[in-house]
Amino acid sequence: MYLTTIIVSAGKGKRFRGKKQFYKLSNKIIVIKTAEKFTPFSDEMIILLPKEDISKWSKKIRSIMKHKNLKILPGGKHRYDSVRIGLENISNRCEIVCIHDAVRPFIKRKDIIKCISTAKKYGSAICAAPATDTIKISDNSGFIERTIDRRKVYLVQTPQIFRRDIIVKAYKQVLKKQHSSNITDDAQIVEMAGQKVKIVPTNHSNIKITTKKD
């Protein structure tokens, strides 16, 4: 099945105090290091960058990546805006869409493979790590309201992979009605559109680089 990978790399890095996707990790720019993890599985790859960085980084990324079907596009204000732009530019041949955060460079090959196969089977799949800490819900005053059964709690990661028809329809349906920074991932949009998403349990090493400590 024709698979398009969308690498979301248009963040401003406010908490990091710099655009972390352009920092080097093991002598390689993070966005490239991450994208290369998906090259073996991708018939097409779309990388979303900050608009102001397209001219600076596009040529360099292309010279290293050498993917035959690589598109580098300016992203949007919010993460979901960038994904929407990616979805609007996928090939007509695309059947499966794989969405991944550029600043998650530690994703393992076996987890990518498992998530792809699960999405093909169920239509939607995401990588997520089981919670190991006790989870509390607070009230508006900061007091504990209740404790959640952590056996049912997962810390969501990427990749998040969907059949093209499911993710495209969900984005059109949900964003037409709601423009909210409270939307933090693609699975949430698919859920809001009334679709089920299958969890692929992974470990905690697939972190999202957020601060310099990471």
C-alpha positions in Angstrom: 0.0 0.0 0.0 1.3 3.5 -0.9 2.4 5.2 2.3 3.1 8.9 2.8 5.0 10.0 5.8 4.4 13.6 7.1 7.2 14.8 9.4 5.9 17.7 11.5 8.9 20.1 12.0 7.4 23.6 12.0 7.6 24.3 15.7 9.3 27.4 17.1 10.9 25.7 20.1 9.8 28.3 22.7 10.4 25.9 25.7 13.8 24.9 24.2 14.8 28.5 23.4 15.6 27.6 19.9 14.3 25.5 17.0 15.4 22.1 18.3 14.6 20.3 15.0 17.7 22.0 13.5 20.1 21.1 16.3 22.5 18.3 15.8 22.3 14.8 17.4 25.2 12.5 16.7 26.5 14.9 14.1 23.2 14.9 12.2 20.4 17.5 12.2 17.5 16.1 14.2 14.8 16.6 11.5 17.0 14.6 9.1 17.9 11.9 11.6 14.2 11.4 12.4 13.0 11.5 8.7 15.6 8.9 7.7 14.0 6.4 10.2 10.9 6.4 8.0 12.6 6.4 4.5 12.5 2.6 4.1 8.7 2.6 4.6 7.7 5.7 2.7 6.7 6.0 -0.9 6.4 9.7 -0.4 7.7 12.0 2.3 6.5 15.5 3.3 8.4 17.6 5.7 6.8 20.7 7.2 9.3 23.4 8.3 8.8 27.0 9.7 8.1 29.3 6.8 11.0 31.5 7.5 13.4 28.5 7.4 12.4 26.9 4.1 15.1 28.7 2.0 17.8 28.0 4.5 17.2 24.3 5.1 15.4 22.9 2.1 18.4 22.5 -0.1 20.5 20.9 2.7 17.8 18.5 3.7 17.3 17.4 0.0 21.0 16.9 -0.5 21.2 14.5 2.5 17.8 12.8 2.3 17.8 12.0 -1.5 14.3 10.6 -1.3 12.8 10.4 -4.7 9.4 11.7 -3.6 10.3 14.4 -1.0 8.3 17.6 -0.5 9.4 20.3 1.8 6.6 22.8 2.7 6.0 25.7 5.0 4.0 24.6 8.1 1.3 26.5 9.9 0.8 28.3 13.2 -0.3 25.2 15.2 0.7 21.6 14.8 -2.7 20.6 13.4 -2.4 23.4 10.8 0.9 21.9 9.6 -0.6 18.4 9.4 -3.5 19.8 7.5 -1.1 21.4 5.0 0.6 18.0 4.7 -2.6 16.2 4.1 -3.6 18.7 1.4 -0.4 17.9 -0.5 -0.2 14.1 -0.4 -0.2 12.1 -3.6 -3.4 10.9 -5.1 -1.9 7.4 -4.8 -1.6 7.6 -1.1 -3.5 5.0 0.9 -1.8 5.2 4.3 -0.7 8.4 6.1 2.0 8.2 8.8 2.4 11.3 10.9 5.5 11.8 13.1 7.0 14.6 15.2 10.5 15.6 13.9 11.7 15.9 17.5 11.1 12.2 18.3 14.3 10.9 16.8 14.5 7.8 19.0 11.6 5.9 17.5 12.6 2.2 16.9 12.2 0.5 13.6 10.2 -2.4 15.1 7.7 0.1 16.5 7.3 1.8 13.1 6.7 -1.6 11.5 4.1 -2.6 14.2 2.3 0.7 14.0 2.0 0.5 10.2 0.7 -3.1 10.2 -1.8 -2.2 13.0 -3.1 0.8 11.0 -3.5 -1.4 7.9 -5.6 -3.8 10.0 -7.7 -1.4 12.0 -7.6 1.8 10.0 -5.9 3.9 12.8 -3.0 3.2 15.1 -0.8 5.2 17.4 2.3 4.5 19.4 1.9 5.1 23.2 3.8 4.1 26.3 1.9 2.6 29.3 1.8 4.9 32.3 4.1 3.8 35.2 3.3 6.6 37.7 0.1 7.0 39.7 -2.2 9.4 37.9 -4.3 11.9 39.8 -7.1 14.3 38.5 -7.3 17.6 40.4 -10.2 19.9 40.9 -10.0 23.7 40.0 -8.5 24.4 43.4 -5.6 22.0 43.0 -7.0 19.3 45.3 -7.1 15.6 44.3 -10.5 14.8 42.8 -9.8 11.2 42.0 -7.2 8.6 41.1 -7.2 7.0 37.6 -6.5 3.3 37.0 -3.1 3.6 35.4 -3.5 0.2 33.7 -5.7 2.1 31.2 -3.6 5.2 30.9 -1.1 5.6 28.0 1.4 8.5 27.3 0.8 9.2 23.6 3.6 9.4 21.1 4.1 9.4 17.4 4.0 7.9 14.8 0.2 8.1 14.4 -0.8 6.2 11.3 -4.2 6.2 9.5 -5.9 5.1 6.4 -6.0 8.2 4.1 -9.8 8.4 4.0 -10.1 8.3 7.8 -7.6 11.0 8.6 -8.5 13.4 5.7 -12.2 13.2 6.5 -11.6 13.7 10.2 -9.5 16.8 9.6 -12.0 18.3 7.3 -14.9 17.5 9.6 -13.4 18.6 12.9 -11.4 21.7 11.8 -14.4 23.0 9.9 -16.2 23.2 13.2 -13.4 23.9 15.7 -10.1 25.8 15.6 -8.5 25.2 19.0 -5.0 25.0 20.4 -6.5 22.3 22.7 -6.1 19.8 19.9 -2.7 18.3 20.6 -2.5 15.2 18.3 -4.0 13.6 15.3 -5.7 10.7 17.1 -7.7 13.3 19.0 -9.1 14.7 15.8 -9.9 11.2 14.6 -11.7 10.5 17.9 -13.7 13.7 17.6 -14.8 12.5 14.2 -16.2 9.4 15.8 -13.6 6.9 14.8 -11.7 4.4 17.0 -7.9 4.4 17.3 -5.9 1.3 18.2 -3.0 1.7 20.6 0.4 0.1 19.9 2.2 -0.2 23.2 5.8 1.1 23.1 8.5 1.9 25.7 9.4 5.3 27.1 12.6 5.8 25.0 10.6 7.4 22.2 10.7 10.8 23.9 9.8 14.2 22.4 12.7 16.5 22.8 11.2 19.5 24.6 13.9 21.0 26.7 17.8 21.2 26.6 17.8 18.6 29.4 16.2 16.1 27.0 
